[in-house]
Amino acid sequence: TDLRPYKCKHCSFAFKTKGNLTKHMKSKAHHKKCTELGIIPVPTTTDDSQIDAEALAKQIE
């Protein structure tokens, strides 16, 4: 499936795994996008509020 329940709050990127979202949060692309939006690019870790629970539940099925 192509469900991507882990979404970046600031960018238009979504990921299949929490690890990939974490990598993105540390990436130059993420920092650049945050800078463009006037957002300080932190935190570099993910929290549960960034998970699309419905998409994750469908992926587990």
PDB file of N, CA, C and O in Angstrom:
ATOM      1  N   THR A   1       0.835  -1.192   0.000  1.00  0.00           N
ATOM      2  CA  THR A   1       0.000   0.000   0.000  1.00  0.00           C
ATOM      3  C   THR A   1       0.874   1.248   0.000  1.00  0.00           C
ATOM      4  O   THR A   1       2.057   1.209   0.338  1.00  0.00           O
ATOM      5  N   ASP A   2       0.266   2.328  -0.382  1.00  0.00           N
ATOM      6  CA  ASP A   2       1.012   3.580  -0.457  1.00  0.00           C
ATOM      7  C   ASP A   2       0.557   4.565   0.623  1.00  0.00           C
ATOM      8  O   ASP A   2       0.633   5.777   0.426  1.00  0.00           O
ATOM      9  N   LEU A   3       0.088   4.051   1.758  1.00  0.00           N
ATOM     10  CA  LEU A   3      -0.326   4.920   2.855  1.00  0.00           C
ATOM     11  C   LEU A   3       0.904   5.494   3.538  1.00  0.00           C
ATOM     12  O   LEU A   3       1.885   4.787   3.766  1.00  0.00           O
ATOM     13  N   ARG A   4       0.847   6.757   3.855  1.00  0.00           N
ATOM     14  CA  ARG A   4       1.958   7.446   4.498  1.00  0.00           C
ATOM     15  C   ARG A   4       1.427   8.196   5.722  1.00  0.00           C
ATOM     16  O   ARG A   4       1.117   9.385   5.639  1.00  0.00           O
ATOM     17  N   PRO A   5       1.323   7.496   6.858  1.00  0.00           N
ATOM     18  CA  PRO A   5       0.701   8.092   8.043  1.00  0.00           C
ATOM     19  C   PRO A   5       1.577   9.073   8.815  1.00  0.00           C
ATOM     20  O   PRO A   5       1.075   9.792   9.679  1.00  0.00           O
ATOM     21  N   TYR A   6       2.858   9.117   8.524  1.00  0.00           N
ATOM     22  CA  TYR A   6       3.769   9.999   9.261  1.00  0.00           C
ATOM     23  C   TYR A   6       4.007  11.259   8.446  1.00  0.00           C
ATOM     24  O   TYR A   6       4.725  11.233   7.447  1.00  0.00           O
ATOM     25  N   LYS A   7       3.406  12.359   8.871  1.00  0.00           N
ATOM     26  CA  LYS A   7       3.442  13.602   8.101  1.00  0.00           C
ATOM     27  C   LYS A   7       4.238  14.680   8.813  1.00  0.00           C
ATOM     28  O   LYS A   7       4.168  14.830  10.033  1.00  0.00           O
ATOM     29  N   CYS A   8       5.001  15.431   8.019  1.00  0.00           N
ATOM     30  CA  CYS A   8       5.727  16.579   8.552  1.00  0.00           C
ATOM     31  C   CYS A   8       4.728  17.716   8.735  1.00  0.00           C
ATOM     32  O   CYS A   8       3.938  18.005   7.836  1.00  0.00           O
ATOM     33  N   LYS A   9       4.763  18.356   9.892  1.00  0.00           N
ATOM     34  CA  LYS A   9       3.835  19.451  10.181  1.00  0.00           C
ATOM     35  C   LYS A   9       4.094  20.673   9.309  1.00  0.00           C
ATOM     36  O   LYS A   9       3.185  21.470   9.078  1.00  0.00           O
ATOM     37  N   HIS A  10       5.313  20.829   8.827  1.00  0.00           N
ATOM     38  CA  HIS A  10       5.693  22.054   8.139  1.00  0.00           C
ATOM     39  C   HIS A  10       5.832  21.899   6.630  1.00  0.00           C
ATOM     40  O   HIS A  10       5.600  22.853   5.887  1.00  0.00           O
ATOM     41  N   CYS A  11       6.200  20.727   6.177  1.00  0.00           N
ATOM     42  CA  CYS A  11       6.426  20.492   4.750  1.00  0.00           C
ATOM     43  C   CYS A  11       5.261  19.683   4.183  1.00  0.00           C
ATOM     44  O   CYS A  11       4.374  19.255   4.922  1.00  0.00           O
ATOM     45  N   SER A  12       5.271  19.485   2.909  1.00  0.00           N
ATOM     46  CA  SER A  12       4.210  18.694   2.288  1.00  0.00           C
ATOM     47  C   SER A  12       4.638  17.234   2.138  1.00  0.00           C
ATOM     48  O   SER A  12       4.137  16.530   1.261  1.00  0.00           O
ATOM     49  N   PHE A  13       5.548  16.783   2.976  1.00  0.00           N
ATOM     50  CA  PHE A  13       6.055  15.424   2.882  1.00  0.00           C
ATOM     51  C   PHE A  13       5.349  14.510   3.874  1.00  0.00           C
ATOM     52  O   PHE A  13       4.987  14.923   4.976  1.00  0.00           O
ATOM     53  N   ALA A  14       5.159  13.250   3.458  1.00  0.00           N
ATOM     54  CA  ALA A  14       4.600  12.221   4.327  1.00  0.00           C
ATOM     55  C   ALA A  14       5.408  10.943   4.108  1.00  0.00           C
ATOM     56  O   ALA A  14       5.956  10.719   3.029  1.00  0.00           O
ATOM     57  N   PHE A  15       5.474  10.111   5.146  1.00  0.00           N
ATOM     58  CA  PHE A  15       6.350   8.952   5.107  1.00  0.00           C
ATOM     59  C   PHE A  15       5.649   7.709   5.625  1.00  0.00           C
ATOM     60  O   PHE A  15       4.694   7.795   6.397  1.00  0.00           O
ATOM     61  N   LYS A  16       6.135   6.551   5.190  1.00  0.00           N
ATOM     62  CA  LYS A  16       5.570   5.278   5.619  1.00  0.00           C
ATOM     63  C   LYS A  16       6.037   4.884   7.010  1.00  0.00           C
ATOM     64  O   LYS A  16       5.325   4.178   7.725  1.00  0.00           O
ATOM     65  N   THR A  17       7.228   5.331   7.403  1.00  0.00           N
ATOM     66  CA  THR A  17       7.762   4.935   8.707  1.00  0.00           C
ATOM     67  C   THR A  17       8.143   6.156   9.536  1.00  0.00           C
ATOM     68  O   THR A  17       8.456   7.218   8.997  1.00  0.00           O
ATOM     69  N   LYS A  18       8.112   5.986  10.848  1.00  0.00           N
ATOM     70  CA  LYS A  18       8.500   7.059  11.759  1.00  0.00           C
ATOM     71  C   LYS A  18       9.981   7.382  11.588  1.00  0.00           C
ATOM     72  O   LYS A  18      10.390   8.535  11.728  1.00  0.00           O
ATOM     73  N   GLY A  19      10.778   6.364  11.287  1.00  0.00           N
ATOM     74  CA  GLY A  19      12.205   6.574  11.080  1.00  0.00           C
ATOM     75  C   GLY A  19      12.487   7.484   9.899  1.00  0.00           C
ATOM     76  O   GLY A  19      13.375   8.335   9.960  1.00  0.00           O
ATOM     77  N   ASN A  20      11.731   7.305   8.825  1.00  0.00           N
ATOM     78  CA  ASN A  20      11.921   8.164   7.653  1.00  0.00           C
ATOM     79  C   ASN A  20      11.504   9.598   7.946  1.00  0.00           C
ATOM     80  O   ASN A  20      12.138  10.536   7.463  1.00  0.00           O
ATOM     81  N   LEU A  21      10.448   9.779   8.729  1.00  0.00           N
ATOM     82  CA  LEU A  21      10.049  11.132   9.123  1.00  0.00           C
ATOM     83  C   LEU A  21      11.137  11.768   9.982  1.00  0.00           C
ATOM     84  O   LEU A  21      11.449  12.948   9.823  1.00  0.00           O
ATOM     85  N   THR A  22      11.709  10.988  10.887  1.00  0.00           N
ATOM     86  CA  THR A  22      12.778  11.507  11.738  1.00  0.00           C
ATOM     87  C   THR A  22      13.972  11.938  10.897  1.00  0.00           C
ATOM     88  O   THR A  22      14.553  12.995  11.144  1.00  0.00           O
ATOM     89  N   LYS A  23      14.346  11.126   9.899  1.00  0.00           N
ATOM     90  CA  LYS A  23      15.444  11.498   8.993  1.00  0.00           C
ATOM     91  C   LYS A  23      15.122  12.802   8.281  1.00  0.00           C
ATOM     92  O   LYS A  23      15.978  13.678   8.155  1.00  0.00           O
ATOM     93  N   HIS A  24      13.878  12.928   7.815  1.00  0.00           N
ATOM     94  CA  HIS A  24      13.455  14.147   7.124  1.00  0.00           C
ATOM     95  C   HIS A  24      13.576  15.357   8.038  1.00  0.00           C
ATOM     96  O   HIS A  24      14.033  16.418   7.611  1.00  0.00           O
ATOM     97  N   MET A  25      13.167  15.201   9.301  1.00  0.00           N
ATOM     98  CA  MET A  25      13.202  16.318  10.245  1.00  0.00           C
ATOM     99  C   MET A  25      14.626  16.829  10.454  1.00  0.00           C
ATOM    100  O   MET A  25      14.823  17.983  10.835  1.00  0.00           O
ATOM    101  N   LYS A  26      15.605  15.983  10.208  1.00  0.00           N
ATOM    102  CA  LYS A  26      17.011  16.354  10.357  1.00  0.00           C
ATOM    103  C   LYS A  26      17.637  16.801   9.036  1.00  0.00           C
ATOM    104  O   LYS A  26      18.797  17.214   9.011  1.00  0.00           O
ATOM    105  N   SER A  27      16.881  16.723   7.942  1.00  0.00           N
ATOM    106  CA  SER A  27      17.435  16.972   6.612  1.00  0.00           C
ATOM    107  C   SER A  27      17.538  18.454   6.268  1.00  0.00           C
ATOM    108  O   SER A  27      16.898  19.306   6.884  1.00  0.00           O
ATOM    109  N   LYS A  28      18.362  18.729   5.266  1.00  0.00           N
ATOM    110  CA  LYS A  28      18.513  20.095   4.767  1.00  0.00           C
ATOM    111  C   LYS A  28      17.215  20.574   4.126  1.00  0.00           C
ATOM    112  O   LYS A  28      16.872  21.751   4.233  1.00  0.00           O
ATOM    113  N   ALA A  29      16.493  19.680   3.463  1.00  0.00           N
ATOM    114  CA  ALA A  29      15.232  20.055   2.815  1.00  0.00           C
ATOM    115  C   ALA A  29      14.224  20.562   3.844  1.00  0.00           C
ATOM    116  O   ALA A  29      13.531  21.552   3.609  1.00  0.00           O
ATOM    117  N   HIS A  30      14.147  19.884   4.978  1.00  0.00           N
ATOM    118  CA  HIS A  30      13.226  20.292   6.038  1.00  0.00           C
ATOM    119  C   HIS A  30      13.642  21.647   6.612  1.00  0.00           C
ATOM    120  O   HIS A  30      12.807  22.532   6.798  1.00  0.00           O
ATOM    121  N   HIS A  31      14.914  21.798   6.884  1.00  0.00           N
ATOM    122  CA  HIS A  31      15.406  23.056   7.450  1.00  0.00           C
ATOM    123  C   HIS A  31      15.188  24.212   6.476  1.00  0.00           C
ATOM    124  O   HIS A  31      14.846  25.320   6.888  1.00  0.00           O
ATOM    125  N   LYS A  32      15.385  23.950   5.189  1.00  0.00           N
ATOM    126  CA  LYS A  32      15.183  24.994   4.179  1.00  0.00           C
ATOM    127  C   LYS A  32      13.711  25.414   4.135  1.00  0.00           C
ATOM    128  O   LYS A  32      13.403  26.605   4.108  1.00  0.00           O
ATOM    129  N   LYS A  33      12.809  24.435   4.128  1.00  0.00           N
ATOM    130  CA  LYS A  33      11.380  24.731   4.075  1.00  0.00           C
ATOM    131  C   LYS A  33      10.944  25.520   5.313  1.00  0.00           C
ATOM    132  O   LYS A  33      10.177  26.477   5.203  1.00  0.00           O
ATOM    133  N   CYS A  34      11.427  25.121   6.476  1.00  0.00           N
ATOM    134  CA  CYS A  34      11.083  25.832   7.708  1.00  0.00           C
ATOM    135  C   CYS A  34      11.594  27.265   7.668  1.00  0.00           C
ATOM    136  O   CYS A  34      10.899  28.192   8.083  1.00  0.00           O
ATOM    137  N   THR A  35      12.806  27.440   7.169  1.00  0.00           N
ATOM    138  CA  THR A  35      13.384  28.777   7.061  1.00  0.00           C
ATOM    139  C   THR A  35      12.551  29.643   6.125  1.00  0.00           C
ATOM    140  O   THR A  35      12.303  30.814   6.415  1.00  0.00           O
ATOM    141  N   GLU A  36      12.116  29.069   4.997  1.00  0.00           N
ATOM    142  CA  GLU A  36      11.273  29.803   4.048  1.00  0.00           C
ATOM    143  C   GLU A  36       9.961  30.230   4.692  1.00  0.00           C
ATOM    144  O   GLU A  36       9.443  31.308   4.401  1.00  0.00           O
ATOM    145  N   LEU A  37       9.426  29.387   5.565  1.00  0.00           N
ATOM    146  CA  LEU A  37       8.152  29.679   6.227  1.00  0.00           C
ATOM    147  C   LEU A  37       8.322  30.548   7.468  1.00  0.00           C
ATOM    148  O   LEU A  37       7.339  30.948   8.092  1.00  0.00           O
ATOM    149  N   GLY A  38       9.567  30.837   7.822  1.00  0.00           N
ATOM    150  CA  GLY A  38       9.831  31.641   9.009  1.00  0.00           C
ATOM    151  C   GLY A  38       9.684  30.866  10.302  1.00  0.00           C
ATOM    152  O   GLY A  38       9.432  31.446  11.358  1.00  0.00           O
ATOM    153  N   ILE A  39       9.841  29.552  10.217  1.00  0.00           N
ATOM    154  CA  ILE A  39       9.710  28.676  11.376  1.00  0.00           C
ATOM    155  C   ILE A  39      11.102  28.221  11.800  1.00  0.00           C
ATOM    156  O   ILE A  39      11.934  27.888  10.956  1.00  0.00           O
ATOM    157  N   ILE A  40      11.352  28.209  13.090  1.00  0.00           N
ATOM    158  CA  ILE A  40      12.616  27.666  13.588  1.00  0.00           C
ATOM    159  C   ILE A  40      12.540  26.147  13.455  1.00  0.00           C
ATOM    160  O   ILE A  40      11.637  25.530  14.019  1.00  0.00           O
ATOM    161  N   PRO A  41      13.463  25.534  12.726  1.00  0.00           N
ATOM    162  CA  PRO A  41      13.358  24.103  12.402  1.00  0.00           C
ATOM    163  C   PRO A  41      13.726  23.160  13.547  1.00  0.00           C
ATOM    164  O   PRO A  41      14.704  22.418  13.454  1.00  0.00           O
ATOM    165  N   VAL A  42      12.958  23.189  14.606  1.00  0.00           N
ATOM    166  CA  VAL A  42      13.095  22.249  15.708  1.00  0.00           C
ATOM    167  C   VAL A  42      11.700  21.847  16.143  1.00  0.00           C
ATOM    168  O   VAL A  42      10.794  22.652  15.924  1.00  0.00           O
ATOM    169  N   PRO A  43      11.437  20.748  16.706  1.00  0.00           N
ATOM    170  CA  PRO A  43      12.360  19.712  17.126  1.00  0.00           C
ATOM    171  C   PRO A  43      12.784  18.822  15.967  1.00  0.00           C
ATOM    172  O   PRO A  43      12.167  18.836  14.902  1.00  0.00           O
ATOM    173  N   THR A  44      13.828  18.059  16.182  1.00  0.00           N
ATOM    174  CA  THR A  44      14.309  17.156  15.141  1.00  0.00           C
ATOM    175  C   THR A  44      13.805  15.746  15.364  1.00  0.00           C
ATOM    176  O   THR A  44      14.222  14.826  14.661  1.00  0.00           O
ATOM    177  N   THR A  45      12.916  15.555  16.325  1.00  0.00           N
ATOM    178  CA  THR A  45      12.326  14.247  16.561  1.00  0.00           C
ATOM    179  C   THR A  45      10.835  14.328  16.293  1.00  0.00           C
ATOM    180  O   THR A  45      10.263  15.414  16.191  1.00  0.00           O
ATOM    181  N   THR A  46      10.224  13.179  16.181  1.00  0.00           N
ATOM    182  CA  THR A  46       8.791  13.135  15.926  1.00  0.00           C
ATOM    183  C   THR A  46       8.045  12.901  17.230  1.00  0.00           C
ATOM    184  O   THR A  46       8.598  12.380  18.198  1.00  0.00           O
ATOM    185  N   ASP A  47       6.798  13.291  17.234  1.00  0.00           N
ATOM    186  CA  ASP A  47       5.940  12.964  18.364  1.00  0.00           C
ATOM    187  C   ASP A  47       4.652  12.368  17.824  1.00  0.00           C
ATOM    188  O   ASP A  47       4.414  12.390  16.616  1.00  0.00           O
ATOM    189  N   ASP A  48       3.829  11.841  18.697  1.00  0.00           N
ATOM    190  CA  ASP A  48       2.627  11.141  18.270  1.00  0.00           C
ATOM    191  C   ASP A  48       1.622  12.031  17.554  1.00  0.00           C
ATOM    192  O   ASP A  48       0.746  11.519  16.857  1.00  0.00           O
ATOM    193  N   SER A  49       1.722  13.340  17.704  1.00  0.00           N
ATOM    194  CA  SER A  49       0.773  14.225  17.038  1.00  0.00           C
ATOM    195  C   SER A  49       1.043  14.303  15.539  1.00  0.00           C
ATOM    196  O   SER A  49       0.221  14.835  14.793  1.00  0.00           O
ATOM    197  N   GLN A  50       2.176  13.786  15.089  1.00  0.00           N
ATOM    198  CA  GLN A  50       2.514  13.827  13.673  1.00  0.00           C
ATOM    199  C   GLN A  50       2.080  12.562  12.942  1.00  0.00           C
ATOM    200  O   GLN A  50       2.352  12.415  11.750  1.00  0.00           O
ATOM    201  N   ILE A  51       1.417  11.659  13.633  1.00  0.00           N
ATOM    202  CA  ILE A  51       1.006  10.397  13.044  1.00  0.00           C
ATOM    203  C   ILE A  51      -0.454  10.486  12.621  1.00  0.00           C
ATOM    204  O   ILE A  51      -1.314  10.892  13.403  1.00  0.00           O
ATOM    205  N   ASP A  52      -0.722  10.111  11.396  1.00  0.00           N
ATOM    206  CA  ASP A  52      -2.087  10.023  10.908  1.00  0.00           C
ATOM    207  C   ASP A  52      -2.613   8.660  11.354  1.00  0.00           C
ATOM    208  O   ASP A  52      -2.382   7.652  10.687  1.00  0.00           O
ATOM    209  N   ALA A  53      -3.311   8.635  12.469  1.00  0.00           N
ATOM    210  CA  ALA A  53      -3.737   7.384  13.094  1.00  0.00           C
ATOM    211  C   ALA A  53      -4.629   6.555  12.174  1.00  0.00           C
ATOM    212  O   ALA A  53      -4.513   5.329  12.149  1.00  0.00           O
ATOM    213  N   GLU A  54      -5.499   7.189  11.432  1.00  0.00           N
ATOM    214  CA  GLU A  54      -6.398   6.461  10.539  1.00  0.00           C
ATOM    215  C   GLU A  54      -5.609   5.753   9.441  1.00  0.00           C
ATOM    216  O   GLU A  54      -5.865   4.585   9.150  1.00  0.00           O
ATOM    217  N   ALA A  55      -4.656   6.449   8.833  1.00  0.00           N
ATOM    218  CA  ALA A  55      -3.841   5.843   7.782  1.00  0.00           C
ATOM    219  C   ALA A  55      -2.982   4.719   8.347  1.00  0.00           C
ATOM    220  O   ALA A  55      -2.785   3.696   7.691  1.00  0.00           O
ATOM    221  N   LEU A  56      -2.474   4.903   9.555  1.00  0.00           N
ATOM    222  CA  LEU A  56      -1.658   3.873  10.187  1.00  0.00           C
ATOM    223  C   LEU A  56      -2.497   2.629  10.465  1.00  0.00           C
ATOM    224  O   LEU A  56      -2.024   1.512  10.257  1.00  0.00           O
ATOM    225  N   ALA A  57      -3.715   2.798  10.923  1.00  0.00           N
ATOM    226  CA  ALA A  57      -4.598   1.666  11.195  1.00  0.00           C
ATOM    227  C   ALA A  57      -4.894   0.890   9.914  1.00  0.00           C
ATOM    228  O   ALA A  57      -4.930  -0.340   9.933  1.00  0.00           O
ATOM    229  N   LYS A  58      -5.106   1.595   8.804  1.00  0.00           N
ATOM    230  CA  LYS A  58      -5.355   0.932   7.524  1.00  0.00           C
ATOM    231  C   LYS A  58      -4.129   0.159   7.067  1.00  0.00           C
ATOM    232  O   LYS A  58      -4.254  -0.917   6.484  1.00  0.00           O
ATOM    233  N   GLN A  59      -2.948   0.699   7.327  1.00  0.00           N
ATOM    234  CA  GLN A  59      -1.712   0.050   6.914  1.00  0.00           C
ATOM    235  C   GLN A  59      -1.501  -1.246   7.697  1.00  0.00           C
ATOM    236  O   GLN A  59      -0.972  -2.217   7.155  1.00  0.00           O
ATOM    237  N   ILE A  60      -1.905  -1.267   8.949  1.00  0.00           N
ATOM    238  CA  ILE A  60      -1.723  -2.443   9.799  1.00  0.00           C
ATOM    239  C   ILE A  60      -2.658  -3.576   9.387  1.00  0.00           C
ATOM    240  O   ILE A  60      -2.309  -4.745   9.545  1.00  0.00           O
ATOM    241  N   GLU A  61      -3.826  -3.255   8.866  1.00  0.00           N
ATOM    242  CA  GLU A  61      -4.827  -4.270   8.486  1.00  0.00           C
ATOM    243  C   GLU A  61      -4.330  -5.223   7.441  1.00  0.00           C
ATOM    244  O   GLU A  61      -5.060  -6.123   7.028  1.00  0.00           O
TER     245      GLU A  61
END
